[in-house]
Amino acid sequence: MKKRKSNISKKCMILLLPFCFVMLVISLSLLLSGRNCVITERNEAQSKTKENETTVTVLFHKTGEVKTVNLEEYLMGVVPAEMPPSFNFEALKAQAVAARTYIINRTGVENETHKNASVCTDSTHCKAYMSDEDSRVKWGSEWDKSYRFKIEKAVLETKGKIITYMDEPISAVFHSTSSGKTENSEDVWQNALPYLRSVVSEGEEKSPRFNSEVVISTDDFKNKMTELDGQVNLGNNPEKWIGNITYNDSGSVKNIHIGSGIYKGTQIRNTFGLRSSNFKITVNEGKIIFSVTGNGHGVGMSQYGANHAAENGYTYEQILKKYYTGVEIKNMNNI
């Protein structure tokens, strides 16, 4: 009897083997199909992410190379080159948005300096830039310890955000240190832009470049003025060289009478290498003394003013709306 049962069990197992094999094949097929779906979905998501990434064409002026790079990754090299990573996090976020806006505003605009690129890494022309290696050299162990993460976080937390006026990206210019008030755009350049108005900027005295002095001999002064204007007549008495001075809303020099000529404060700033156009000028014992307040052109966001605001509870959006009049912060894909 036991032998018969054993034979029946063997026959059942033989009959069930094909069924089990079929079920195994079906299970493996479903498993692989599901895995392939996951991989396909992941690849599609990655592809969409890449499609949605914004790129910018940059001239790296030190090497002369023109590269198309991811905008957000590029900003991670721009922000620490433009603003100290030690600054308040909200100030760094404001800097990231201002720099991003500046780049977007420049994209597609023809430029004689770099025809094949939207922007360059020459700070005297576009935006400063520091590679990861350069940042490590400048900031030492603090770069790997905290600064790099802080910069990346500031860029990524504001990803895609730009400053707009009437739904258009603005010319988001900025400078190091104001004299306590920023400049109207037309007092430095030609155009009066509604969002680049003179505003009060607190905390500027914390900047190491808030006050500076340039002392020059009367002979050097005369030579430089002749280079500026070959027709200028200064006369022989330095005490009478400096005449009437008019000022802008910010307190910087608008126009100044020197000898027989009238000059813009910006011209005198550039001629004598002054840190700003907010200066007082005196003549003393054969010396011309410029007492200067602030550092930079003074238009738009003051970086030291932004840091002071951040330390006093301002968010990056509040900082930007303080320095750029009547603007909105929007995602660049929504305008």
Buried (B, 14 or more C-beta within 10 A) or exposed (E): EEEEEEEEEEEEEEEEEEEEEEEEEEEEEEEEEEEEEEEEEEEEEEEEEEEEEBBBBBBBBEEEEBEEBEBBEBBBBBBBBBBBBEBBBBBBBBBBBBBBBBBBBBBEEEBEEBEEBBBBBBEEEBBBBBEEEBBBEBBEEBBEEEBBEBBBBBBEEBBBBBBBBEEEBBBBBBBBBBBBBBBBBEBBBEEEBEBBBBBEBBBBEEBEBBBBEBEBEBEEBBEBBEEBBEEBEBEEEBEEBBEEBEBBBBBBBBBBBBBEBBBBBBBBBEBBEBBBBBBEBEBEEEBBBBBBBBBBBBBBBBBBBBBBBBBEEBEBBBBBBBBBBEBBBBEBEEE
